[in-house]
Amino acid sequence: MNYKTPELVTFGCRLNTYESEVMRTHAQNVGLEDAIIFNTCAVTKEAERQARQAIRKAKRNNPDAKIIVTGCSAQIDPQTYAQMDEVDQIIGNDLKLKAETWGVTKPERVLVNDIMSVKETAGHLIEGIEGQARAFIQVQNGCDHRCTFCIIPYGRGNSRSVPIGEIADQVRKLVESGYNEIVMTGVDVTSYGADLPGQPALGQMIRRVLALVPELLRLRLSSLDPVEIDEDLWRLIAEEPRLMPHLHMSLQAGDDMILKRMKRRHLRDDAIKMCEKAREYRPDMAFGADIIAGFPTETDEMFQNTLNIVEECDLTFLHVFPYSERPGTPAAKIPTQVPHPVRKERAALLRASGEKQVQKFLNSHINQQRQVIVEKGNIGRTEHFAPVLLNQECEIGSLVNVKTGAITGNTLTGTVL
């Protein structure tokens, strides 16, 4: 394949998806050609292995292409990529978002700063995301917390927030360019605003943005910590129909001892109470959750508590990860590591529970009228994020009303009204 304009290969989170679009714009603006940019992830060893494998394959298939590696893995461990003959340049996480990084005639091979010295997150205005039904916007970056399993603060730096006015400007621009649904994303979005003048909380920011951009039809949020939902956000959950009835929890475990050893800010009961309170306000609220299987010292009984909380909280969309040691994190030094086969087995049990929950959830949405946003492949997503296979072609990104029908696999069928 001959790459003329830069090709972006993105691994990991929604924030990386957003940042890839920022880089695409910067690279195109300076006329960068025949380059493949890899935006890497460092959450697990597997994510890093996949990135290295993709880099080698891309160079074999495109020997003349310039290979640029950035993202969390490149920020945390630039030397690994510097030792790869296939790689032409390594760029750190803050520098990748600066326009001036991409305009240098003879750039240094390794451009990686001390991420902990970065104090601001600029609001990078983008026109939208190529081929996407919804647009992601970065409202926050970095994390001040140090969960014992997590390497991401060392790739992203400390928590910093985008000012409310800049967020509103970007949302307005995206809505004017045709986006009906926006996803606000960040590394630790519930910590939003602590570094800004007046310390506006996440809920206050959302309330003000929705007031400033009344044309925005649908808003979603990325992962929330159960104990960090502020009163403004609770009020929005109760009263704002444009905030979709679908929340994703950064849960990680359902056992108190494991949560304490992870240095999480919540306990088991906090997660249960969050779900109960949200459903008091919005009885139809759907929940997703991130869960780690096989954290060090996790016994069968502790794991069972995590498995049980899936049903107790009536969680639907699970992101399950077998625990992955990250060098430099406290958890990697814990002597009692769970054997890898046990981690995989527990992850499989969680995923199987998640599959049952999805079927139960979809069954409750049969023969309902829903509004869906149309994605690629003629799939739509309801307000609750349920996937619906539409009976006719519709424009990507458009909102259509449907009557849901039977379930096929993990998808509802839908007749456009």
N, C-alpha and C positions, 0 to 999 in steps of 0.2 A: 504494500500500500504506500502511495506517495503522499506524505503530509506536506501541504503547502502552508496553510494557516495552522497555528498551534493546536495540537490534540491534547485534551485534558483527560487524564485517567485518575479517577477519584476513589479513594478508599475511606471507609469509616462513616462518620456521623453527618448529620444534616448541616452542621456548621461547615464542614469541609466542602459539602456540595455548594453552599453559598460562596465560600471563599474561592472555589474553583472558577466561579463566574467572574469574580473580581479580577482574578489573574488572567482569565481569558480576555477581558476588556483591556487590561494594561498591555498584555502581550500583542494584541492586535493593533493597539494604538501606536506602538513603536515599530510595527511591521515585522515582528519576529516570525520567521518562516522555518519550515522543516524542523520543528521541535516537538517533542512529546514531553509533557509536564506531568509528573506523577505526584499527586497530593496524598501523602501517606498517612497511616493511622498507627498508633502505638498501643492500643487498648490490650491487645493480646499478641503472643508470639506468632500465632497463625496469621494475623493481619500483616505483620511485618514480613513473614515468609512469603505470603502471596504477593506483596509489593515487589520484593526482590526477584521473584520468579517472573512477574510481569515485565519488569525492567529488562531482564535478560532476553526474554522472548521478543520484546519490542525491538531491541537492538539487532537481534538475529534477522528479524523480518525487515528492518529498516536501517541498514548499516550506515546510511548517510545522515540519519536524523540526529539532532542534538537532544540528548537526554538530560532533563532537568528534574531533580528530586527535591521536594519540599514537604511540608506537613509535620505532624507531631513526631514521627519516627526519625525524620531528618533532623529535627530540632534537638531531640534527646540524644541521638547517637549518629552524629554526622560522619564520624570516622568509618563506620561500617560501609556507608555509601561511597565515601572517598576512596575506599580500597577496591571498589568495583570498577573494572576497566570500562564498563559500558556507560558509566555516568560522567557527564561533562561538567555539571554544576550542581551544587547543593545550596539551597536557600532556606533560611530559617523562617519560623512561623510569622514573626512580625514583619520581616523584610519582604515576604512574598506579597503582602498587601499594599506595598508602597509603589507608586507608579515609577519613581526614579530608579528602583531596582532593575526594572526591565529595559531601561533605555541605555545602559552602559555598553560602550562599544567593545571593550576588552574586560569583561567582568572577572573578579576573583573566582576561583573554582569553588571555594567554600565560603559562603556568606551567612554566618550564623552568629547572632548576638546573644548576650545574656538575657534570656526572656524575662527574668525576674526584675530587670531594670525598666521594663516597659510599663508606662503609667497610664496610657490612654488607648482607647479603642475608637478609631474613627468610624463615622458612619459612611460606609462605602456605597455610593449610589450605583445601582445596576438597573438595567432596563427590564430584567427578568431572567428566568433560567430556561435555556434552550430546551424545547420539547417537554416542558413541565406544565402540569395542570395548575399547580399552585406555586407561589413564590415564597422562598425562605428569606427572612431578614435577620441579620445579626444584631441583637440588642445588648449583648453582654459577651465577654470573653474571659477566660481564665478562672481560677478558683482559689479562694483563701483557705479552704479546708484541706486536710491531709489524710484522707481515708487510707488505711494501711495497705490496701491492695492496688492503689491507683498511681500511675506514673504521669497522668495527664497534666497536673499543675506544672510539671517540669518541662512540658512541651508547650503549654499555653500561658504560663505565668500566673500572676495574682489577678484577682477579680477586678474588672474594670467595665464600665457601662457606657453605652452610647447615649448622649443627651436626648431628652424627649423630643425636642424640636427637630433634630436630625432624623429620628425614627419616623415622626409624622410626615416629614418631607419625603422620605423614601416610600412609605406606605402610599402616600398620595400619588407619587409618580408611577408606582406599580399598578395602582387601581386605574389611573388614567390610561395606562398602556394595555388595559384589558384584563388584569388579574382580578378574579372574584374571591379568591381565598389566599390568605397570608398566614404563614407559620412563623412565629417569633421563636428564635432559637439562640442558644448560647451554651457555654459549658456548665454553668450553674445559674440558670435564669432566676431562681427565687432569691438569689443574692443581689439582684438588680438594684442599683441606685445608691448603695451604701457609700460609694466613692464620689457621688455627685453633690453639688451644692444643694442643701435642703434635704438630702437623702430621701428622694422619692422612692417609695417601694414599687414592686412590680405591678401591683393592682392599680396604683395611682397612675403609673405610666400608661397602662393599657386604657384606663378610663379616659385619660386626656387624649390619647391617640384616636380612640373611637369617636370622641367628641369633635376632634379637629378634622377627621376624615369620615364624615357620615356616609359617604358612598361605598365604603368597604362593607362587603356583604357577609364574609365569613372569616373568622379568626381562630387559629389553633395555637397551642403552646407546646413546646418541647418538654422534656422531663422536669417534673416538680418534686421537691423534697417534701415529704408529708407534713413536717412540723414548721414549714416556712411559708405557708400561704397566709398572706396578710388580709386584714379585714376588707380592704377595697376589692381584693380579688375574690373573696368569699361573696361580697355583694354582687360582683359581676356574674359569678357562677349562678347566683340566685335570680338575677334580674335581666341579664343582657343576652337576648336571643342570638346576637351575632357571634358570641363566644360559643363555639361548638361543644355539645355535651359529650366530650371525649377527652379525658385527661390521662397523661402518662406519668406514672410514679417511678422515681429513682428509688426502688425498694431494696434490692440487692439480697435480702434474706428475710426470713420470717421467724428467726429464733433470736431471742434477746442477747444471749451470750455471744453468738456470732456477730450480731450487729455491734455490740460493744467492742469486740476484737477488731472489727472493721473500722472502728471510730466513726460510725455513722451518727447522725444527730437525732435519729428517731429510734423508737423501740417498736416492737410488734403491735402493741395496742395503739400507738400513734397512727400507724397505717390503717388499721381497722376503723378507728374513729374518723380519719379523714374520708374514707369511702362512705361511711354512714352519714356524715354531715353533708357531703356533696349530694348524696341521694335524697336527703331530706329536702334540699333545695331543688334538685333536678332528679326526679325518680328514674328517669331514663338514662342517667349518666353511665357511660361505658368507660372502663379503665384498662389501660395497659400497664406493664411494669417491666423493669430491668431486673433480672435475678441472676446471681452467681451461684453455681453448683460446685460443691466440694472445696469451699474455703478451708484453709488450714485449721485443724482441730475439730472440724465438723463431724459429729457422730451421726449414726443412723437416726437417733432420736431428734437431734437438732435439725437434720435434713427433713425429717417428717414434719416438723413445725413449719418449715418453709413450704413444703408440698401442701400442707393443710391450708395455709393462708391464701392460696390461689382460689379455693372455693369459698373460704370465709369472707374474703373481700370481693368475691365474684369477679375476678380479673378475667379479661378476655384476650388481649393482645400481649403475649409474653415475648420478651427478648431474653433468651436464656444463653448464658455463657458458662462453659466449664471454667473453673478458676485457672488463671494463667499467671505463673510467677513473673513478676517484673523486677529485674535487677535494680537495686537501689531503693526498693520499697520495704517497709517493716515486715509485711506479711511474708515476703520471700525468705525472711530469716527465721521464721517460726519453725522450730524443730519438727513439730507434728504435721507433716504435709499429707494430705489425702492422696492415696495412689491414683495415678492417671486413669486407669480403667474404672475406678469407682466414681471419679468426677464425671466421666462420660456417661456412665450408667445413670447417675442422678440427673444429669442434664437431660437425658432421654426420657426419664420419668416425668420431669417437669414439662418437657415439650408435649408429651402424650396428654398430660393433664390440660395443657393449653389448647390442644386440638379438641378435646371434649368441650372445653369452655367456649371455643369458637362455634362449635355446632349448636350448643345450647343457646348462645347469643343469636346466631342466625335464625334459629327456629322461632325466636321471639319476634323476629322482624318479617316473617312471612305474611303476605297479604296486607301490607301496610303501604300508605302513600308516603314517599320520601322524596326529598330534594337531593340530587347527587351532583357532584362536580365530576366532569368527564375527564378520564385519564387516557393514556395510550391503550390500544388494544380493545377499545370500546368498553372499558371497565369504568364504572363510576363509584364514587365513595359517598355514602350517606353522611348526614350530620354526625352520626356516631362512628364514622369511619368503616362501616360495613361495606365490603366490596359487592358490587352489583354488575352483572353482565347484561348490557343493554341489548334490546332486540332490534336496534337500528343504529346506523352511523350518526354520531353527533360530534360537534366540534370540540376538540380538546380544550379544556378550561371553561367550557360553558356550564351553566347550571340548568338542569332539566328536572322536571317532576316525573316520578315513575311510580308504578304500582308493582311492588315486589311479588315474586312468585316462588317457585320451588328452589331448593338448594342443589347446586351442582358442585361437588367437591367442597371447597371452602368459600364458595361464592353464591350469592343470591342471583336469581334471574330477575330481570326487570323490564316491564313494558312502559315505554315512554308515553306519557299522557299528552 
